[in-house]
Amino acid sequence: MTQIILVRHGRTPWNKDKIFRGTVDVPHDEVGREEARLAGEWLKGETIHAAYCSPLSRARDTAEAIARHHGVTVQALPEIIDLNYGDWQKVPLAEVKVRWADLYRQWETAPQTVRFPNGETLKECRARAWAAVEEVARRHPGQTVVLAAHRVVNKVLICAFIGLDNSHFWRIGQDTTAINRFRLVGDTWHIVTVNDNCHLREMPR
């Protein structure tokens, strides 16, 4: 049956320093590269038929760390690029909380209602990313496909896979290189795992 393995990218310096990344191409740091390598090692015993990634290097490098064990070429999937945070991109979290205090409180309490200044909404992000998932499933019936994307994209996709609206956004965890699995049974996606980070258990935290 068709299986999607949805993976978040590894750590970047901006993850560590709590700076909003969004569509800015911030590469892995040393920890992120090791996380991606470990994810690849964890999945090397799987049968994986195809791999797609966000066009940002942190997602591509994660996908390639997995794909190299399976002899598949990673293909860019622009629709799963990270959420466009607009004016919040490149800004530290502490500064966002001051400059956009009301909007940040709204983001924390009702994320589905937020439009980032000069950026996207969760609804828009989810629509483009889910359309890409459906297209990938059509291309690869009965196969296992890796998608390497980002925290926000993964969280709204997980909501879509299991039939939740975006108000549940904060209830879903996505650690760096989290592995999430979904299987298509008939016309329904079934959850297999969410936010699996067992491959990181030996890393210093």
Short mmCIF file of the C-alpha atoms (twelve columns), coordinates in Angstrom:
data_MODEL
# 
_entry.id   MODEL 
# 
loop_
_atom_site.group_PDB 
_atom_site.id 
_atom_site.type_symbol 
_atom_site.label_atom_id 
_atom_site.label_alt_id 
_atom_site.label_comp_id 
_atom_site.label_asym_id 
_atom_site.label_seq_id 
_atom_site.Cartn_x 
_atom_site.Cartn_y 
_atom_site.Cartn_z 
_atom_site.pdbx_PDB_model_num 
ATOM 1   C CA . MET A 1   0.000  0.000  0.000  1 
ATOM 2   C CA . THR A 2   1.044  3.599  -0.459 1 
ATOM 3   C CA . GLN A 3   3.093  4.955  2.436  1 
ATOM 4   C CA . ILE A 4   4.329  8.500  3.068  1 
ATOM 5   C CA . ILE A 5   7.300  8.973  5.393  1 
ATOM 6   C CA . LEU A 6   7.198  12.639 6.333  1 
ATOM 7   C CA . VAL A 7   10.448 13.894 7.876  1 
ATOM 8   C CA . ARG A 8   11.412 17.226 9.376  1 
ATOM 9   C CA . HIS A 9   14.864 18.620 8.589  1 
ATOM 10  C CA . GLY A 10  17.744 18.675 11.102 1 
ATOM 11  C CA . ARG A 11  18.785 21.527 13.334 1 
ATOM 12  C CA . THR A 12  20.065 24.845 11.985 1 
ATOM 13  C CA . PRO A 13  21.783 27.690 13.869 1 
ATOM 14  C CA . TRP A 14  18.506 29.623 13.699 1 
ATOM 15  C CA . ASN A 15  16.621 26.752 15.340 1 
ATOM 16  C CA . LYS A 16  19.133 26.846 18.160 1 
ATOM 17  C CA . ASP A 17  18.959 30.650 18.507 1 
ATOM 18  C CA . LYS A 18  15.161 30.832 18.039 1 
ATOM 19  C CA . ILE A 19  15.174 32.989 14.915 1 
ATOM 20  C CA . PHE A 20  12.237 32.698 12.510 1 
ATOM 21  C CA . ARG A 21  13.414 30.856 9.394  1 
ATOM 22  C CA . GLY A 22  10.478 30.351 7.048  1 
ATOM 23  C CA . THR A 23  11.532 30.527 3.412  1 
ATOM 24  C CA . VAL A 24  15.066 31.750 4.212  1 
ATOM 25  C CA . ASP A 25  17.635 29.126 3.191  1 
ATOM 26  C CA . VAL A 26  19.424 28.415 6.483  1 
ATOM 27  C CA . PRO A 27  21.631 25.303 6.252  1 
ATOM 28  C CA . HIS A 28  22.163 22.670 8.923  1 
ATOM 29  C CA . ASP A 29  24.664 23.208 11.690 1 
ATOM 30  C CA . GLU A 30  26.929 20.374 12.850 1 
ATOM 31  C CA . VAL A 31  24.182 18.917 15.037 1 
ATOM 32  C CA . GLY A 32  21.668 19.081 12.199 1 
ATOM 33  C CA . ARG A 33  23.993 17.249 9.826  1 
ATOM 34  C CA . GLU A 34  24.430 14.478 12.393 1 
ATOM 35  C CA . GLU A 35  20.679 14.289 13.012 1 
ATOM 36  C CA . ALA A 36  20.083 13.895 9.277  1 
ATOM 37  C CA . ARG A 37  22.747 11.205 9.040  1 
ATOM 38  C CA . LEU A 38  21.169 9.284  11.907 1 
ATOM 39  C CA . ALA A 39  17.725 9.531  10.292 1 
ATOM 40  C CA . GLY A 40  19.209 8.049  7.141  1 
ATOM 41  C CA . GLU A 41  20.808 5.214  9.102  1 
ATOM 42  C CA . TRP A 42  17.522 4.555  10.927 1 
ATOM 43  C CA . LEU A 43  15.601 4.227  7.658  1 
ATOM 44  C CA . LYS A 44  18.207 2.353  5.611  1 
ATOM 45  C CA . GLY A 45  16.513 -0.996 6.171  1 
ATOM 46  C CA . GLU A 46  13.275 0.277  4.623  1 
ATOM 47  C CA . THR A 47  12.228 -0.106 0.995  1 
ATOM 48  C CA . ILE A 48  11.940 3.475  -0.257 1 
ATOM 49  C CA . HIS A 49  10.956 4.100  -3.855 1 
ATOM 50  C CA . ALA A 50  11.167 7.909  -4.133 1 
ATOM 51  C CA . ALA A 51  12.241 10.968 -2.156 1 
ATOM 52  C CA . TYR A 52  11.058 14.560 -2.396 1 
ATOM 53  C CA . CYS A 53  12.054 17.658 -0.480 1 
ATOM 54  C CA . SER A 54  11.379 21.315 0.053  1 
ATOM 55  C CA . PRO A 55  13.751 23.367 -2.123 1 
ATOM 56  C CA . LEU A 56  15.550 24.707 0.978  1 
ATOM 57  C CA . SER A 57  18.952 23.137 1.673  1 
ATOM 58  C CA . ARG A 58  18.114 21.986 5.205  1 
ATOM 59  C CA . ALA A 59  15.323 19.811 3.828  1 
ATOM 60  C CA . ARG A 60  17.277 18.695 0.762  1 
ATOM 61  C CA . ASP A 61  20.254 17.614 2.851  1 
ATOM 62  C CA . THR A 62  17.950 15.614 5.131  1 
ATOM 63  C CA . ALA A 63  16.293 13.909 2.173  1 
ATOM 64  C CA . GLU A 64  19.661 13.099 0.612  1 
ATOM 65  C CA . ALA A 65  20.934 11.589 3.876  1 
ATOM 66  C CA . ILE A 66  18.001 9.148  3.624  1 
ATOM 67  C CA . ALA A 67  17.905 8.641  -0.146 1 
ATOM 68  C CA . ARG A 68  21.578 7.695  -0.477 1 
ATOM 69  C CA . HIS A 69  20.825 4.347  1.167  1 
ATOM 70  C CA . HIS A 70  18.141 3.526  -1.409 1 
ATOM 71  C CA . GLY A 71  19.601 4.520  -4.758 1 
ATOM 72  C CA . VAL A 72  16.945 7.154  -5.431 1 
ATOM 73  C CA . THR A 73  17.410 10.737 -6.590 1 
ATOM 74  C CA . VAL A 74  15.887 13.455 -4.434 1 
ATOM 75  C CA . GLN A 75  13.406 15.632 -6.306 1 
ATOM 76  C CA . ALA A 76  12.463 19.167 -5.259 1 
ATOM 77  C CA . LEU A 77  8.807  19.729 -4.369 1 
ATOM 78  C CA . PRO A 78  8.337  23.513 -4.115 1 
ATOM 79  C CA . GLU A 79  4.881  23.250 -2.541 1 
ATOM 80  C CA . ILE A 80  6.311  21.847 0.708  1 
ATOM 81  C CA . ILE A 81  8.645  24.789 1.343  1 
ATOM 82  C CA . ASP A 82  8.379  26.211 4.852  1 
ATOM 83  C CA . LEU A 83  5.656  28.657 5.882  1 
ATOM 84  C CA . ASN A 84  6.318  32.211 4.710  1 
ATOM 85  C CA . TYR A 85  6.467  34.177 7.960  1 
ATOM 86  C CA . GLY A 86  6.762  37.429 6.020  1 
ATOM 87  C CA . ASP A 87  8.173  40.242 8.167  1 
ATOM 88  C CA . TRP A 88  8.946  37.828 11.004 1 
ATOM 89  C CA . GLN A 89  11.581 36.013 8.948  1 
ATOM 90  C CA . LYS A 90  15.172 36.615 10.132 1 
ATOM 91  C CA . VAL A 91  13.832 38.088 13.415 1 
ATOM 92  C CA . PRO A 92  14.590 36.493 16.806 1 
ATOM 93  C CA . LEU A 93  11.637 35.186 18.786 1 
ATOM 94  C CA . ALA A 94  12.317 37.574 21.680 1 
ATOM 95  C CA . GLU A 95  12.067 40.561 19.319 1 
ATOM 96  C CA . VAL A 96  8.894  39.253 17.640 1 
ATOM 97  C CA . LYS A 97  7.218  38.995 21.040 1 
ATOM 98  C CA . VAL A 98  7.834  42.733 21.561 1 
ATOM 99  C CA . ARG A 99  7.319  44.191 18.061 1 
ATOM 100 C CA . TRP A 100 4.230  42.120 17.262 1 
ATOM 101 C CA . ALA A 101 3.001  41.402 20.788 1 
ATOM 102 C CA . ASP A 102 -0.708 41.137 19.982 1 
ATOM 103 C CA . LEU A 103 -0.188 39.051 16.848 1 
ATOM 104 C CA . TYR A 104 2.232  36.756 18.659 1 
ATOM 105 C CA . ARG A 105 -0.354 36.136 21.397 1 
ATOM 106 C CA . GLN A 106 -2.854 35.339 18.646 1 
ATOM 107 C CA . TRP A 107 -0.331 32.958 17.078 1 
ATOM 108 C CA . GLU A 108 0.028  31.159 20.403 1 
ATOM 109 C CA . THR A 109 -3.699 30.874 21.099 1 
ATOM 110 C CA . ALA A 110 -5.456 30.777 17.700 1 
ATOM 111 C CA . PRO A 111 -2.833 29.999 15.048 1 
ATOM 112 C CA . GLN A 112 -5.426 29.239 12.393 1 
ATOM 113 C CA . THR A 113 -6.538 32.913 12.442 1 
ATOM 114 C CA . VAL A 114 -3.120 34.492 11.852 1 
ATOM 115 C CA . ARG A 115 -1.872 36.022 8.646  1 
ATOM 116 C CA . PHE A 116 1.782  36.903 9.015  1 
ATOM 117 C CA . PRO A 117 2.557  40.448 7.821  1 
ATOM 118 C CA . ASN A 118 3.553  40.107 4.148  1 
ATOM 119 C CA . GLY A 119 3.410  36.327 4.600  1 
ATOM 120 C CA . GLU A 120 1.051  33.342 4.591  1 
ATOM 121 C CA . THR A 121 -1.674 31.774 6.678  1 
ATOM 122 C CA . LEU A 122 -1.680 28.186 7.885  1 
ATOM 123 C CA . LYS A 123 -4.638 27.562 5.576  1 
ATOM 124 C CA . GLU A 124 -2.636 28.651 2.521  1 
ATOM 125 C CA . CYS A 125 0.396  26.638 3.589  1 
ATOM 126 C CA . ARG A 126 -1.723 23.537 4.166  1 
ATOM 127 C CA . ALA A 127 -3.548 23.847 0.827  1 
ATOM 128 C CA . ARG A 128 -0.367 23.924 -1.253 1 
ATOM 129 C CA . ALA A 129 1.388  21.230 0.777  1 
ATOM 130 C CA . TRP A 130 -1.604 18.865 0.806  1 
ATOM 131 C CA . ALA A 131 -2.044 19.240 -2.968 1 
ATOM 132 C CA . ALA A 132 1.587  18.140 -3.306 1 
ATOM 133 C CA . VAL A 133 1.013  15.089 -1.070 1 
ATOM 134 C CA . GLU A 134 -1.984 14.051 -3.151 1 
ATOM 135 C CA . GLU A 135 0.035  14.415 -6.354 1 
ATOM 136 C CA . VAL A 136 2.903  12.348 -4.926 1 
ATOM 137 C CA . ALA A 137 0.453  9.626  -3.867 1 
ATOM 138 C CA . ARG A 138 -0.964 9.565  -7.417 1 
ATOM 139 C CA . ARG A 139 2.533  9.247  -8.889 1 
ATOM 140 C CA . HIS A 140 3.573  6.408  -6.577 1 
ATOM 141 C CA . PRO A 141 0.639  4.065  -5.941 1 
ATOM 142 C CA . GLY A 142 1.615  1.164  -3.706 1 
ATOM 143 C CA . GLN A 143 5.053  2.630  -3.015 1 
ATOM 144 C CA . THR A 144 6.850  4.213  -0.054 1 
ATOM 145 C CA . VAL A 145 7.860  7.832  -0.512 1 
ATOM 146 C CA . VAL A 146 9.926  10.136 1.706  1 
ATOM 147 C CA . LEU A 147 8.966  13.810 1.973  1 
ATOM 148 C CA . ALA A 148 11.469 16.062 3.779  1 
ATOM 149 C CA . ALA A 149 9.965  19.342 4.899  1 
ATOM 150 C CA . HIS A 150 9.631  21.688 7.868  1 
ATOM 151 C CA . ARG A 151 8.004  21.929 11.287 1 
ATOM 152 C CA . VAL A 152 5.017  24.071 10.277 1 
ATOM 153 C CA . VAL A 153 4.429  22.239 7.007  1 
ATOM 154 C CA . ASN A 154 4.612  18.878 8.747  1 
ATOM 155 C CA . LYS A 155 2.238  19.955 11.513 1 
ATOM 156 C CA . VAL A 156 -0.459 21.164 9.109  1 
ATOM 157 C CA . LEU A 157 0.026  18.076 6.938  1 
ATOM 158 C CA . ILE A 158 -0.371 15.813 9.964  1 
ATOM 159 C CA . CYS A 159 -3.623 17.650 10.738 1 
ATOM 160 C CA . ALA A 160 -4.732 17.010 7.153  1 
ATOM 161 C CA . PHE A 161 -3.738 13.329 7.231  1 
ATOM 162 C CA . ILE A 162 -5.814 12.667 10.338 1 
ATOM 163 C CA . GLY A 163 -8.747 14.982 9.653  1 
ATOM 164 C CA . LEU A 164 -8.057 17.803 12.135 1 
ATOM 165 C CA . ASP A 165 -8.398 21.506 11.437 1 
ATOM 166 C CA . ASN A 166 -5.527 23.940 11.941 1 
ATOM 167 C CA . SER A 167 -6.707 24.984 15.397 1 
ATOM 168 C CA . HIS A 168 -4.958 21.797 16.616 1 
ATOM 169 C CA . PHE A 169 -1.588 23.027 15.311 1 
ATOM 170 C CA . TRP A 170 0.095  23.408 18.709 1 
ATOM 171 C CA . ARG A 171 -0.994 19.950 19.874 1 
ATOM 172 C CA . ILE A 172 1.348  18.237 17.402 1 
ATOM 173 C CA . GLY A 173 5.039  17.830 18.197 1 
ATOM 174 C CA . GLN A 174 7.730  17.934 15.516 1 
ATOM 175 C CA . ASP A 175 11.294 17.582 16.754 1 
ATOM 176 C CA . THR A 176 14.190 18.025 14.356 1 
ATOM 177 C CA . THR A 177 14.365 15.021 11.967 1 
ATOM 178 C CA . ALA A 178 11.072 13.725 13.384 1 
ATOM 179 C CA . ILE A 179 9.786  10.764 11.353 1 
ATOM 180 C CA . ASN A 180 6.047  10.512 10.695 1 
ATOM 181 C CA . ARG A 181 4.417  7.633  8.804  1 
ATOM 182 C CA . PHE A 182 1.044  7.402  7.106  1 
ATOM 183 C CA . ARG A 183 -0.453 4.571  5.039  1 
ATOM 184 C CA . LEU A 184 -3.231 4.918  2.511  1 
ATOM 185 C CA . VAL A 185 -5.836 2.214  3.158  1 
ATOM 186 C CA . GLY A 186 -8.564 2.488  0.549  1 
ATOM 187 C CA . ASP A 187 -9.307 6.199  0.483  1 
ATOM 188 C CA . THR A 188 -8.246 6.869  4.073  1 
ATOM 189 C CA . TRP A 189 -4.844 7.743  5.486  1 
ATOM 190 C CA . HIS A 190 -3.949 5.803  8.636  1 
ATOM 191 C CA . ILE A 191 -1.465 7.039  11.240 1 
ATOM 192 C CA . VAL A 192 1.494  4.739  11.829 1 
ATOM 193 C CA . THR A 193 3.877  6.996  13.780 1 
ATOM 194 C CA . VAL A 194 4.087  10.706 14.616 1 
ATOM 195 C CA . ASN A 195 7.178  12.587 15.835 1 
ATOM 196 C CA . ASP A 196 9.335  9.462  16.073 1 
ATOM 197 C CA . ASN A 197 12.854 10.531 17.077 1 
ATOM 198 C CA . CYS A 198 14.234 7.218  18.323 1 
ATOM 199 C CA . HIS A 199 17.216 7.629  16.002 1 
ATOM 200 C CA . LEU A 200 18.357 10.599 18.127 1 
ATOM 201 C CA . ARG A 201 18.324 8.796  21.480 1 
ATOM 202 C CA . GLU A 202 22.123 8.611  21.719 1 
ATOM 203 C CA . MET A 203 22.717 12.247 20.790 1 
ATOM 204 C CA . PRO A 204 23.597 14.694 23.583 1 
ATOM 205 C CA . ARG A 205 20.666 17.054 24.143 1 
# 
